[in-house]
């Protein structure tokens, strides 16, 4: 048993609260099927960032 009870329901509630807070502060929710686990990122987000911030180099 963990310090916080170790209950999966509590973990799920905590996780969802974090997600809600992030979304309310401008974060975007990605689709799991677009996430590259090997690289630990969303490739389209990286490409979009590079194109927007380094247009001349792109």
mmCIF file as gemmi writes it, N, C-alpha and C atoms, coordinates in Angstrom:
data_model
loop_
_atom_site.group_PDB
_atom_site.id
_atom_site.type_symbol
_atom_site.label_atom_id
_atom_site.label_alt_id
_atom_site.label_comp_id
_atom_site.label_asym_id
_atom_site.label_entity_id
_atom_site.label_seq_id
_atom_site.pdbx_PDB_ins_code
_atom_site.Cartn_x
_atom_site.Cartn_y
_atom_site.Cartn_z
_atom_site.occupancy
_atom_site.B_iso_or_equiv
_atom_site.pdbx_formal_charge
_atom_site.auth_seq_id
_atom_site.auth_asym_id
_atom_site.pdbx_PDB_model_num
ATOM 1 N N . UNK Axp A 1 ? 0.852 -1.187 0 1 0 ? 1 A 1
ATOM 2 C CA . UNK Axp A 1 ? 0 0 0 1 0 ? 1 A 1
ATOM 3 C C . UNK Axp A 1 ? 0.891 1.241 0 1 0 ? 1 A 1
ATOM 4 N N . UNK Axp A 2 ? 0.576 2.191 -0.863 1 0 ? 2 A 1
ATOM 5 C CA . UNK Axp A 2 ? 1.393 3.399 -0.94 1 0 ? 2 A 1
ATOM 6 C C . UNK Axp A 2 ? 0.919 4.447 0.058 1 0 ? 2 A 1
ATOM 7 N N . UNK Axp A 3 ? 1.681 5.502 0.124 1 0 ? 3 A 1
ATOM 8 C CA . UNK Axp A 3 ? 1.36 6.614 1.013 1 0 ? 3 A 1
ATOM 9 C C . UNK Axp A 3 ? -0.007 7.213 0.682 1 0 ? 3 A 1
ATOM 10 N N . UNK Axp A 4 ? -0.381 7.178 -0.601 1 0 ? 4 A 1
ATOM 11 C CA . UNK Axp A 4 ? -1.645 7.769 -1.047 1 0 ? 4 A 1
ATOM 12 C C . UNK Axp A 4 ? -2.751 6.739 -1.218 1 0 ? 4 A 1
ATOM 13 N N . UNK Axp A 5 ? -2.57 5.566 -0.732 1 0 ? 5 A 1
ATOM 14 C CA . UNK Axp A 5 ? -3.622 4.565 -0.792 1 0 ? 5 A 1
ATOM 15 C C . UNK Axp A 5 ? -3.419 3.527 -1.873 1 0 ? 5 A 1
ATOM 16 N N . UNK Axp A 6 ? -2.681 3.861 -2.926 1 0 ? 6 A 1
ATOM 17 C CA . UNK Axp A 6 ? -2.395 2.902 -3.983 1 0 ? 6 A 1
ATOM 18 C C . UNK Axp A 6 ? -3.611 2.475 -4.77 1 0 ? 6 A 1
ATOM 19 N N . UNK Axp A 7 ? -4.69 3.174 -4.655 1 0 ? 7 A 1
ATOM 20 C CA . UNK Axp A 7 ? -5.934 2.807 -5.324 1 0 ? 7 A 1
ATOM 21 C C . UNK Axp A 7 ? -5.934 3.331 -6.75 1 0 ? 7 A 1
ATOM 22 N N . UNK Axp A 8 ? -6.209 2.449 -7.71 1 0 ? 8 A 1
ATOM 23 C CA . UNK Axp A 8 ? -6.221 2.842 -9.132 1 0 ? 8 A 1
ATOM 24 C C . UNK Axp A 8 ? -7.248 3.934 -9.404 1 0 ? 8 A 1
ATOM 25 N N . UNK Axp A 9 ? -8.373 3.901 -8.702 1 0 ? 9 A 1
ATOM 26 C CA . UNK Axp A 9 ? -9.396 4.931 -8.901 1 0 ? 9 A 1
ATOM 27 C C . UNK Axp A 9 ? -8.856 6.297 -8.505 1 0 ? 9 A 1
ATOM 28 N N . UNK Axp A 10 ? -8.079 6.35 -7.425 1 0 ? 10 A 1
ATOM 29 C CA . UNK Axp A 10 ? -7.475 7.623 -7.007 1 0 ? 10 A 1
ATOM 30 C C . UNK Axp A 10 ? -6.457 8.104 -8.026 1 0 ? 10 A 1
ATOM 31 N N . UNK Axp A 11 ? -5.686 7.186 -8.567 1 0 ? 11 A 1
ATOM 32 C CA . UNK Axp A 11 ? -4.691 7.54 -9.579 1 0 ? 11 A 1
ATOM 33 C C . UNK Axp A 11 ? -5.384 8.076 -10.828 1 0 ? 11 A 1
ATOM 34 N N . UNK Axp A 12 ? -6.462 7.448 -11.247 1 0 ? 12 A 1
ATOM 35 C CA . UNK Axp A 12 ? -7.22 7.886 -12.415 1 0 ? 12 A 1
ATOM 36 C C . UNK Axp A 12 ? -7.782 9.288 -12.192 1 0 ? 12 A 1
ATOM 37 N N . UNK Axp A 13 ? -8.32 9.54 -11.01 1 0 ? 13 A 1
ATOM 38 C CA . UNK Axp A 13 ? -8.862 10.864 -10.681 1 0 ? 13 A 1
ATOM 39 C C . UNK Axp A 13 ? -7.76 11.911 -10.716 1 0 ? 13 A 1
ATOM 40 N N . UNK Axp A 14 ? -6.611 11.591 -10.119 1 0 ? 14 A 1
ATOM 41 C CA . UNK Axp A 14 ? -5.472 12.501 -10.107 1 0 ? 14 A 1
ATOM 42 C C . UNK Axp A 14 ? -4.995 12.79 -11.531 1 0 ? 14 A 1
ATOM 43 N N . UNK Axp A 15 ? -4.875 11.746 -12.347 1 0 ? 15 A 1
ATOM 44 C CA . UNK Axp A 15 ? -4.447 11.888 -13.74 1 0 ? 15 A 1
ATOM 45 C C . UNK Axp A 15 ? -5.39 12.811 -14.499 1 0 ? 15 A 1
ATOM 46 N N . UNK Axp A 16 ? -6.68 12.597 -14.355 1 0 ? 16 A 1
ATOM 47 C CA . UNK Axp A 16 ? -7.66 13.421 -15.066 1 0 ? 16 A 1
ATOM 48 C C . UNK Axp A 16 ? -7.636 14.863 -14.596 1 0 ? 16 A 1
ATOM 49 N N . UNK Axp A 17 ? -7.361 15.073 -13.312 1 0 ? 17 A 1
ATOM 50 C CA . UNK Axp A 17 ? -7.266 16.437 -12.792 1 0 ? 17 A 1
ATOM 51 C C . UNK Axp A 17 ? -6.075 17.156 -13.415 1 0 ? 17 A 1
ATOM 52 N N . UNK Axp A 18 ? -4.961 16.463 -13.527 1 0 ? 18 A 1
ATOM 53 C CA . UNK Axp A 18 ? -3.776 17.053 -14.159 1 0 ? 18 A 1
ATOM 54 C C . UNK Axp A 18 ? -4.084 17.405 -15.618 1 0 ? 18 A 1
ATOM 55 N N . UNK Axp A 19 ? -4.721 16.492 -16.332 1 0 ? 19 A 1
ATOM 56 C CA . UNK Axp A 19 ? -5.071 16.741 -17.738 1 0 ? 19 A 1
ATOM 57 C C . UNK Axp A 19 ? -5.986 17.946 -17.854 1 0 ? 19 A 1
ATOM 58 N N . UNK Axp A 20 ? -7.004 18.035 -16.999 1 0 ? 20 A 1
ATOM 59 C CA . UNK Axp A 20 ? -7.92 19.186 -17.037 1 0 ? 20 A 1
ATOM 60 C C . UNK Axp A 20 ? -7.179 20.494 -16.791 1 0 ? 20 A 1
ATOM 61 N N . UNK Axp A 21 ? -6.273 20.497 -15.827 1 0 ? 21 A 1
ATOM 62 C CA . UNK Axp A 21 ? -5.504 21.701 -15.521 1 0 ? 21 A 1
ATOM 63 C C . UNK Axp A 21 ? -4.625 22.113 -16.705 1 0 ? 21 A 1
ATOM 64 N N . UNK Axp A 22 ? -3.983 21.136 -17.33 1 0 ? 22 A 1
ATOM 65 C CA . UNK Axp A 22 ? -3.126 21.439 -18.477 1 0 ? 22 A 1
ATOM 66 C C . UNK Axp A 22 ? -3.95 21.99 -19.643 1 0 ? 22 A 1
ATOM 67 N N . UNK Axp A 23 ? -5.087 21.37 -19.921 1 0 ? 23 A 1
ATOM 68 C CA . UNK Axp A 23 ? -5.944 21.834 -21.01 1 0 ? 23 A 1
ATOM 69 C C . UNK Axp A 23 ? -6.464 23.246 -20.749 1 0 ? 23 A 1
ATOM 70 N N . UNK Axp A 24 ? -6.784 23.548 -19.506 1 0 ? 24 A 1
ATOM 71 C CA . UNK Axp A 24 ? -7.298 24.878 -19.173 1 0 ? 24 A 1
ATOM 72 C C . UNK Axp A 24 ? -6.215 25.95 -19.267 1 0 ? 24 A 1
ATOM 73 N N . UNK Axp A 25 ? -4.957 25.527 -19.384 1 0 ? 25 A 1
ATOM 74 C CA . UNK Axp A 25 ? -3.846 26.472 -19.498 1 0 ? 25 A 1
ATOM 75 C C . UNK Axp A 25 ? -3.191 26.44 -20.875 1 0 ? 25 A 1
ATOM 76 N N . UNK Axp A 26 ? -3.951 25.99 -21.881 1 0 ? 26 A 1
ATOM 77 C CA . UNK Axp A 26 ? -3.486 26.098 -23.251 1 0 ? 26 A 1
ATOM 78 C C . UNK Axp A 26 ? -2.884 24.847 -23.88 1 0 ? 26 A 1
ATOM 79 N N . UNK Axp A 27 ? -2.731 23.793 -23.118 1 0 ? 27 A 1
ATOM 80 C CA . UNK Axp A 27 ? -2.196 22.557 -23.693 1 0 ? 27 A 1
ATOM 81 C C . UNK Axp A 27 ? -3.24 21.924 -24.6 1 0 ? 27 A 1
ATOM 82 N N . UNK Axp A 28 ? -2.782 21.177 -25.585 1 0 ? 28 A 1
ATOM 83 C CA . UNK Axp A 28 ? -3.673 20.461 -26.491 1 0 ? 28 A 1
ATOM 84 C C . UNK Axp A 28 ? -3.615 18.974 -26.176 1 0 ? 28 A 1
ATOM 85 N N . UNK Axp A 29 ? -4.738 18.313 -26.28 1 0 ? 29 A 1
ATOM 86 C CA . UNK Axp A 29 ? -4.81 16.884 -26.026 1 0 ? 29 A 1
ATOM 87 C C . UNK Axp A 29 ? -4.567 16.136 -27.327 1 0 ? 29 A 1
ATOM 88 N N . UNK Axp A 30 ? -3.538 15.312 -27.336 1 0 ? 30 A 1
ATOM 89 C CA . UNK Axp A 30 ? -3.195 14.555 -28.531 1 0 ? 30 A 1
ATOM 90 C C . UNK Axp A 30 ? -3.925 13.227 -28.589 1 0 ? 30 A 1
ATOM 91 N N . UNK Axp A 31 ? -3.921 12.645 -29.772 1 0 ? 31 A 1
ATOM 92 C CA . UNK Axp A 31 ? -4.529 11.33 -29.964 1 0 ? 31 A 1
ATOM 93 C C . UNK Axp A 31 ? -3.454 10.265 -29.727 1 0 ? 31 A 1
ATOM 94 N N . UNK Axp A 32 ? -3.762 9.267 -28.917 1 0 ? 32 A 1
ATOM 95 C CA . UNK Axp A 32 ? -2.762 8.231 -28.619 1 0 ? 32 A 1
ATOM 96 C C . UNK Axp A 32 ? -2.18 7.564 -29.864 1 0 ? 32 A 1
ATOM 97 N N . UNK Axp A 33 ? -2.994 7.395 -30.896 1 0 ? 33 A 1
ATOM 98 C CA . UNK Axp A 33 ? -2.495 6.707 -32.095 1 0 ? 33 A 1
ATOM 99 C C . UNK Axp A 33 ? -1.469 7.545 -32.861 1 0 ? 33 A 1
ATOM 100 N N . UNK Axp A 34 ? -1.39 8.845 -32.588 1 0 ? 34 A 1
ATOM 101 C CA . UNK Axp A 34 ? -0.41 9.704 -33.26 1 0 ? 34 A 1
ATOM 102 C C . UNK Axp A 34 ? 0.888 9.857 -32.472 1 0 ? 34 A 1
ATOM 103 N N . UNK Axp A 35 ? 0.919 9.309 -31.257 1 0 ? 35 A 1
ATOM 104 C CA . UNK Axp A 35 ? 2.081 9.454 -30.379 1 0 ? 35 A 1
ATOM 105 C C . UNK Axp A 35 ? 3.135 8.411 -30.727 1 0 ? 35 A 1
ATOM 106 N N . UNK Axp A 36 ? 4.366 8.862 -30.901 1 0 ? 36 A 1
ATOM 107 C CA . UNK Axp A 36 ? 5.476 7.963 -31.188 1 0 ? 36 A 1
ATOM 108 C C . UNK Axp A 36 ? 6.154 7.619 -29.867 1 0 ? 36 A 1
ATOM 109 N N . UNK Axp A 37 ? 5.911 6.419 -29.349 1 0 ? 37 A 1
ATOM 110 C CA . UNK Axp A 37 ? 6.459 6.006 -28.054 1 0 ? 37 A 1
ATOM 111 C C . UNK Axp A 37 ? 7.979 5.895 -28.086 1 0 ? 37 A 1
ATOM 112 N N . UNK Axp A 38 ? 8.519 5.475 -29.211 1 0 ? 38 A 1
ATOM 113 C CA . UNK Axp A 38 ? 9.968 5.325 -29.324 1 0 ? 38 A 1
ATOM 114 C C . UNK Axp A 38 ? 10.678 6.667 -29.166 1 0 ? 38 A 1
ATOM 115 N N . UNK Axp A 39 ? 10.112 7.701 -29.779 1 0 ? 39 A 1
ATOM 116 C CA . UNK Axp A 39 ? 10.701 9.038 -29.718 1 0 ? 39 A 1
ATOM 117 C C . UNK Axp A 39 ? 10.137 9.882 -28.574 1 0 ? 39 A 1
ATOM 118 N N . UNK Axp A 40 ? 9.036 9.409 -27.967 1 0 ? 40 A 1
ATOM 119 C CA . UNK Axp A 40 ? 8.366 10.105 -26.859 1 0 ? 40 A 1
ATOM 120 C C . UNK Axp A 40 ? 7.901 11.504 -27.274 1 0 ? 40 A 1
ATOM 121 N N . UNK Axp A 41 ? 7.244 11.562 -28.437 1 0 ? 41 A 1
ATOM 122 C CA . UNK Axp A 41 ? 6.711 12.834 -28.918 1 0 ? 41 A 1
ATOM 123 C C . UNK Axp A 41 ? 5.672 12.614 -30.007 1 0 ? 41 A 1
ATOM 124 N N . UNK Axp A 42 ? 5.012 13.703 -30.37 1 0 ? 42 A 1
ATOM 125 C CA . UNK Axp A 42 ? 4.089 13.709 -31.501 1 0 ? 42 A 1
ATOM 126 C C . UNK Axp A 42 ? 4.86 14.308 -32.684 1 0 ? 42 A 1
ATOM 127 N N . UNK Axp A 43 ? 5.226 13.491 -33.676 1 0 ? 43 A 1
ATOM 128 C CA . UNK Axp A 43 ? 6.046 13.99 -34.794 1 0 ? 43 A 1
ATOM 129 C C . UNK Axp A 43 ? 5.455 15.228 -35.484 1 0 ? 43 A 1
ATOM 130 N N . UNK Axp A 44 ? 4.143 15.266 -35.677 1 0 ? 44 A 1
ATOM 131 C CA . UNK Axp A 44 ? 3.545 16.419 -36.363 1 0 ? 44 A 1
ATOM 132 C C . UNK Axp A 44 ? 3.693 17.701 -35.549 1 0 ? 44 A 1
ATOM 133 N N . UNK Axp A 45 ? 3.734 17.589 -34.236 1 0 ? 45 A 1
ATOM 134 C CA . UNK Axp A 45 ? 3.949 18.772 -33.391 1 0 ? 45 A 1
ATOM 135 C C . UNK Axp A 45 ? 5.37 19.304 -33.552 1 0 ? 45 A 1
ATOM 136 N N . UNK Axp A 46 ? 6.326 18.391 -33.597 1 0 ? 46 A 1
ATOM 137 C CA . UNK Axp A 46 ? 7.724 18.8 -33.76 1 0 ? 46 A 1
ATOM 138 C C . UNK Axp A 46 ? 7.919 19.47 -35.113 1 0 ? 46 A 1
ATOM 139 N N . UNK Axp A 47 ? 7.39 18.857 -36.159 1 0 ? 47 A 1
ATOM 140 C CA . UNK Axp A 47 ? 7.528 19.443 -37.492 1 0 ? 47 A 1
ATOM 141 C C . UNK Axp A 47 ? 6.845 20.806 -37.572 1 0 ? 47 A 1
ATOM 142 N N . UNK Axp A 48 ? 5.665 20.925 -36.979 1 0 ? 48 A 1
ATOM 143 C CA . UNK Axp A 48 ? 4.956 22.204 -36.958 1 0 ? 48 A 1
ATOM 144 C C . UNK Axp A 48 ? 5.742 23.275 -36.23 1 0 ? 48 A 1
ATOM 145 N N . UNK Axp A 49 ? 6.348 22.906 -35.11 1 0 ? 49 A 1
ATOM 146 C CA . UNK Axp A 49 ? 7.151 23.851 -34.33 1 0 ? 49 A 1
ATOM 147 C C . UNK Axp A 49 ? 8.358 24.328 -35.141 1 0 ? 49 A 1
ATOM 148 N N . UNK Axp A 50 ? 9.046 23.4 -35.772 1 0 ? 50 A 1
ATOM 149 C CA . UNK Axp A 50 ? 10.233 23.763 -36.564 1 0 ? 50 A 1
ATOM 150 C C . UNK Axp A 50 ? 9.826 24.668 -37.724 1 0 ? 50 A 1
ATOM 151 N N . UNK Axp A 51 ? 8.762 24.324 -38.424 1 0 ? 51 A 1
ATOM 152 C CA . UNK Axp A 51 ? 8.311 25.14 -39.558 1 0 ? 51 A 1
ATOM 153 C C . UNK Axp A 51 ? 7.945 26.549 -39.113 1 0 ? 51 A 1
ATOM 154 N N . UNK Axp A 52 ? 7.267 26.676 -37.971 1 0 ? 52 A 1
ATOM 155 C CA . UNK Axp A 52 ? 6.819 27.987 -37.486 1 0 ? 52 A 1
ATOM 156 C C . UNK Axp A 52 ? 7.958 28.836 -36.928 1 0 ? 52 A 1
ATOM 157 N N . UNK Axp A 53 ? 8.926 28.21 -36.311 1 0 ? 53 A 1
ATOM 158 C CA . UNK Axp A 53 ? 9.973 28.976 -35.618 1 0 ? 53 A 1
ATOM 159 C C . UNK Axp A 53 ? 11.281 29.087 -36.398 1 0 ? 53 A 1
ATOM 160 N N . UNK Axp A 54 ? 11.449 28.258 -37.443 1 0 ? 54 A 1
ATOM 161 C CA . UNK Axp A 54 ? 12.71 28.254 -38.18 1 0 ? 54 A 1
ATOM 162 C C . UNK Axp A 54 ? 12.426 28.127 -39.67 1 0 ? 54 A 1
ATOM 163 N N . UNK Axp A 55 ? 11.557 29 -40.13 1 0 ? 55 A 1
ATOM 164 C CA . UNK Axp A 55 ? 11.09 28.938 -41.518 1 0 ? 55 A 1
ATOM 165 C C . UNK Axp A 55 ? 12.237 28.994 -42.532 1 0 ? 55 A 1
ATOM 166 N N . UNK Axp A 56 ? 13.184 29.87 -42.319 1 0 ? 56 A 1
ATOM 167 C CA . UNK Axp A 56 ? 14.293 30.006 -43.281 1 0 ? 56 A 1
ATOM 168 C C . UNK Axp A 56 ? 15.105 28.721 -43.38 1 0 ? 56 A 1
ATOM 169 N N . UNK Axp A 57 ? 15.356 28.1 -42.243 1 0 ? 57 A 1
ATOM 170 C CA . UNK Axp A 57 ? 16.121 26.852 -42.232 1 0 ? 57 A 1
ATOM 171 C C . UNK Axp A 57 ? 15.323 25.701 -42.815 1 0 ? 57 A 1
ATOM 172 N N . UNK Axp A 58 ? 14.021 25.731 -42.65 1 0 ? 58 A 1
ATOM 173 C CA . UNK Axp A 58 ? 13.169 24.653 -43.142 1 0 ? 58 A 1
ATOM 174 C C . UNK Axp A 58 ? 13.214 24.657 -44.654 1 0 ? 58 A 1
